[in-house]
Amino acid sequence: MSDAEWKYEFNEIPKTQEESFKQLFTGYDEGLVRSEPGGFVMTPTYGRNAEKIYRMKPRSDDVWLVTFPKCGTNWTCELLWLLQNNCDFESARKTGLINRAPFLEMPYLSSQMQAMKSMVMNVDKVEQLPSPRVIRPHLPFYLLPPQLLDTAKVVYVARNPKDVIVSYYFHHKLIKLHGYTGTMEEFAQFFMDDEVAYAPFFPHVLEAWSKRHHPNMHFMFYEDMKRDLRGEILKVAAFLGKSLTDEQLEKLAEHLHFDNFQKNESVNNESGKKTGAMNQDGHFIRKGKTGDWKNHFSPELNERIDKWIERNLAGTDLTFITELEHQD
């Protein structure tokens, strides 16, 4: 267990207690909470359990994938698991990714999830997993174990915020935990106002960006995976100290090609519709296209988002690509 001091409190966000908010986010019976310090927004159940994750002990042979939601987490996670497990495609197809590479805070997203102890991979179960582990939280670095980066390998994937907003909107419509019933325009404003789970977006990415030169850190962009999947596979393999044969590289690229990935039942989470966790309309693995935001933003909304991005990146050297001429 980490002996670092736990200094975070999670306080109610008054607006999320209002009936008008709960009618738009029908899954948030208790509203949302915000961390002090840090301003991280999450469900109250997570807030009550956050210290458990903070006090986990990373292992030297772990690979942790850290992302803001809807930044290519499952896609990259499948790559990491296969690299760590000698490209064992047969095992990957037989066992769901959720069981092979635990979504760390998933059991603590709601009281219902926490009650499903036999079905979800809580911290105690993750600590008992055999090495090498691939672990994927969406949490910002400051809420992860303090010794993580000095102990384990960490991959961080960033995606341009315009496509994140679109993808996260459809995610909120699909997942009953969120149960979002409002419009894209309303959601975009909630996102920019840091009033959705996992907000704020920019501090999450910028904290990781500031750590990108650490020898145990590999910072990558979703758009680069869309532009040159093979090249990004080779970079990640080199970071993990893995060498690939030409045949393995070819199979990995084919396995991860978005059209194939979308149909892969071990990663696409379509089973959530059978368990009742997801609505029937929509898909967890949706389009995956860079620039899809152009199909959803009005000129006025796009201008507002541009100004929000500009404000938040002022004084930094981080830039995002929001459109690609060619992509897989």
Secondary structure, 3 states (H helix, E strand, C coil): CCCCCCCCEEEECHHHHCHHHHHHECCCCCCCEEEECCCCEECHHHHHHHHHHHCCCCCCCCEEEEECCCCCHHHHHHHHHHHHCCCCHHHHHHCCHHHHCCECCHHHCCHHHHHCCCCCCCHHHHHHCCCCCEEECCCCHHHCCCCHHHHCEEEEEECCHHHHHHHHHHHHHHECCCCECCCHHHHHHHHHCCCCCCCCHHHHHHHHHCCCCCCCEEEEEHHHHHHCHHHHHHHHHHHCCCCCCHHHHHHHHHHHCHHHHHHCCCCCCCHHHHHCCECCCCCCCCCCCCCHHHHCCCHHHHHHHHHHHHHHHCCCCCCCCCCCCCCC
